Amino acid sequence: MRTSKRLAVFCFDLLFFAFGAGLVFASLATPAFAYVDPSVMTYTIQALAGVAVALSAVIGVAWRRLRRVVLKFLKVDENAGKTVETRVSEVDATSHPDYAMSAPTTLREPTGGAFDGAPLTWSKRFGIALLAMAFFMFTLFVAPSFELVDGNTDSLFFTIRDVWALLVGSAFVIGSVIALAISCARGKAYDVLVAIVFALGVAGFVQALLLNGGLPVADGREVAWASFSSKMIIGVIVWTTLVAVAVAVVVRAPALGRLSLASVAVVLILVQGISIARPIKHAVFGTPSDYMVTKAGLFEVSGKSNVVVFCIDTVDTQEFDCVLEQYPDTLEGYEGFTYFRNSVGSMIPTAYGVPFLVSGQMLQGGEDFQHYIDTRFTRSSFVSDMRAQNYSVSLYADCLYSDKQIVGDQTVNIKSSSDRRVDAFGTVSILYKVALYRNAPWVAKPMFWYYTDDMNQAVLGGSASGTAPESDASSPYVLDDGAYYRELCERGLTVSEDTESDGAFKFIHLNGAHVPFTYDEEMNQPEGGTDMVRQTRGTFTILQRYFDELKRLGAYDDTTIIVTADHGYWNSGIHGSPVNKRADGLTNPVSPICLVKPAGATGSLKVSEAPVSHIDFQPTVLQAMGGDGTAYGEGTTYFDIPENADRPRYFVDEIYDGVQETQMNEWVINGDALDFSNWSLTGKVWMQGDL
């Protein structure tokens, strides 16, 4: 009988455990296949971890209480056969005169413990302040930096392994110094300071977990911060309330307040630690990215034949007309060039436009979008086709992502690299700024807005600014037009020592007319910034310097030069055009600039209205090398298209809801690309949910 009762209790325990396990597996049974932003994903893990902690406490209490009911029902004494303390109860001396009563005991006064209400010693004050600062620094700076860097390796030229020691070390030093300063305060002043630090840490956690819905991505677009005014108000209320409550608690009940805040801090550090376990593993044990886009060969040209492509970001034909109006001399000295004004791109934004130029692969109808992203370079033979013409290939671009591992071995400058030299101050400054952009309240976010290229420039800027040719192979190519121009002026161009190749192909991506506007027409950076027209004119100052160097070397005539853009301006609000409000995307034509000089071409600049497109880029390049480009696009070069050609051209743009891309739409252009009435949707759509 006794054995059967024990067996029943065991079955109860097993059933309860199975129930808990079932809940866990049920929560994992149906995975979500939609794309999840890395920062949101890790905070989802934090939310689940917090729920798990809370549920484990609730389930534990429920299990113990139900178990007692079962034991009582089965009349099972859990303590049978065990040595236990006798039950203690209060007695009254009048009713039990035979019990000797001991003298009253005086409780010992508090002796300065951290949470017992006594005045704190300095060491205890410093210890509590250090915990508060550890929580604050970890929540607002370290954890978000780990997540953002590790979750965006495709967009960055560095990994978490390159920067983690600087992040942790700087946080420790800053936190310790501030904790030391706080510990010098006493009494209520000390408690208030500690409470504020704890509360700001909690507020940062709550901000990232619950209040960041609709946070604009760092892609350089103009942000209409006024549209987030309601979020700013809510954020101020939440942050103020959390600080006020924390201060009120420690003022009214210092010992309880310290204990409560310290407990919350420890739990949230553990929860966040769980969420960044993967980045921590990558930081300590991971292998750095194998390939890096370096500056190798950036300032060299072949002594035989060259095809040089300048992809000047965002420069649009319509906007360039404004540049020419204000600076009529912009294209002086462009001997042999043809200016194709009726130009259409391929895809927008840069993440798709540049890879298309380098791969020649376009989205196909019915193709899964993620499949396109994964295979655009594996199914492309453009780089290998250039190599087949015995041309060396150099690709200087920041948006080749993981595809650089596919083409890296075929290029001069994409090299295996396991060690990157990072700028310590630049790294800490930009990553702390990036972390605050995510974890600060909405009202403060405009101060911490950044562009993705800012991260690459700040972290690797020091190692990318060397002027010694021998350092180029170990220096990353960073999208920094000012640095590139300064180095071009200092070093000029030289003829490569490569005698085995028949020529060289250079693809150089510059920031061009992309925001932010910081450069003027002479590539200086005036205080207060500039505008699109001045910065675009500055880009052409860079190009002219490059062409002058080619002429100095006697290589200009034998060089094919293509000046184009990954895309033009679209729905940007520049020059008073309306910012996109249409659900189907474009509100104005998008026409990337297109200037082409074939090798051997002479004479003054020509202007052509031929309906050209990005699909003519690869055939033009290969023909200039003596190869066959018929496998790309329609197999036509820019110069094969008559001005009166009736030629439908296709363009894919994104739908952007102010936070992220939601889908891609295909347009067909019949006629002049600068007339938006010639643009119409084809009905082909690729959902970004496929990513």
C-alpha positions, 0 to 999 in steps of 0.5 A: 500500500505504501509503495503504491502511494509513493508511486502515485506521487512519483506519477504526479511529479512526472505528469507535472514535469511533462506538462511543463515540457509540453508547454515549452515544446508547444511554444517552439512547435511552429517557427516563424519564417518571416524575416526578423530584424536581429535587434528585435529577435534578440529582444524577443528572446529577452522577453521570453527569458523574462516570461520564463523566469516569471512562469518558473516561479509561478509553476514552482509554487503551483507544483508545491501546493498541488503536491501537498494536496496530493500527499494529504489526500493519499495520507503520505507523510513526506518526512517519515523516516527523516530527522526533522526539527520539533515543532515550535509554538508560543507558550504562556507562562501563566498557563504553563508555570512549569516552563522556565521563561528566559530573559528577553533578548535584545536584537543587535543593531544594524551594523552597516550592511548594504540592505539592512537600513544602517548607514552604509560604509564606503565599500558598500556604497561603492559596491552598490554603485558599481552594480548600478553602473554595470547594469546601466552600461551593459543595458544601454551600451554593451548589449545593444552594440553586441547585438547590432554588430553581430546581427549586421555582419553583411553590412559592416566591414568588421565583426564583433570579434574585432571590437568586443574587447574595446566595448567591454573595457571602455564600459568597465572603465567608464562605469567604475569611474562614475561608480567611484564618483557616486560612492562619494555621496552620502545619505539621501543624495547617494540613494537618489543618484543610485536610484536614477542610474538603476532607473535609467537602465530599466528605462533603456531596457523597456525602450528597446523591448516595448517602445521602439516600434517603427524605429527608422533603419540607418540607411541614410534616408531623411527621417521625418522626426516630427511624425514620431511626436506621439512616441516622443511624448509617451517615451518621456512619460515612461522614462520620467515615471520609472525614474520618479518611482525609483527615487520615491522608493529609495527615499521612503524605504532606503534598504528595501529600495536598494534591495529591489533595484539591485534584484531587478538589475541582476535579473535583467543582466542575466536576461540580456546575457542570455539574449546575447549568448550568440554574439558573445560566443562569436566574440570570444570563440568565433572566426573573423570574416574571411574576406575583406574589400581592401584598397589593393590596386586602388591607385594603380592602372594597367599600362596596357588597357583599362576599363574604369567604372565610377559608381557615384551613389544616387546621382540622378540625371534630373538632379544633375541638370541642376548641377550643370545649371549652377556649375556649367563647367562640370563636364569641361574636359570630358573628351570622348564622353557621351552623356546618355540622358534617357537612362534607366537603372535596374533596382533600388536601393544600393543593396540591390543596385550595386550587386546588379552591376557587378553580377548582371542578375535581375529578379525573375518573375515568380522567383522567391526574393531570398532565392534571388539574394542567395544566388545572384552571384553564384549564377553570375559569370560576369567576373569570371568572363572578365577574367577570361579576357585576361583582365585583372578585376578590382571591386571597391564597394561596400555592399557586396556582403557575403557575396565577396566570398564568392568573387573574392578569389577572382579579384585583386583586392578582396582578400582573406583577412583574419585581423583588422586594425580598428580605431579605438576612439572611433570604435567606442564613439560610434558604437555607443552612439549606435547603441543610444540610437536604439535604447535612448528615448524617442525625444533623444534619438535624432541626436544619435541618428547615424548612417551605416557607412558612419560605422565602417568609417569610424571603426576602420577609418584609421586603418583605411587612411594610410598612404603607403602603397604597401599597406593597401592590401591590408587596409579596408576600402571604406566609402569615404569620398573625402579620404579617397580624394585626399589620398588621390591628390597625395599619391596620384595614380601609378602604373601597375607592375602586373605584366601578365594581365592584358588590362585592368577592370576597376569598379569604384563605388563613391558616396556621390550625392547620397545623404548626408551632404557634408562636402562642397564643390572643392571637397571641403567640409564646411561647418553646417554641411552643404546640399545635394548640388554642391556635394555632387559637384564635389564628386565630379572634382574627384573624377576630374582629378582621376582623369587628369592622372590618367592623362598624366600617365598617357593612359586616358585615351586607351581607357574605357570610362563609365560614370553611372550610379547604382540608382537615382533619387526617388521620393526624397523630398529634395527640391520640393518634390513630395516624399513618397506617400503612394502605396505602390512606390515611386512618385517620380522618375528615377534615372541614374546618371550615365556618361561613357567614354570608349577607349580611343574616343576623342572629341567634345562631349556628346549628348544622346537620348538613346533609351539605355539601361543598366542591362547595357552595362555588362555588354559594354564592359565585356566588349571593351575588353574584346569579349562577348557580352551577348549573354547579358541583358539584351546583349547590346552596349550603350552605343548599340541603341538608336535614339529613336528605338522603341524599347521597353525597359524594366526597373524594380523599386522597393516599398518602404513604410518608414521602417523597413522594406515590405515589397519590391515592385516592377515598373516598365518604362516606354519612352523618355525615362524622365517623363513619369507618365511613361512609367507604369507597374507591370504587376510583378511583386516580390514580397520582402516577407520572403527575406 
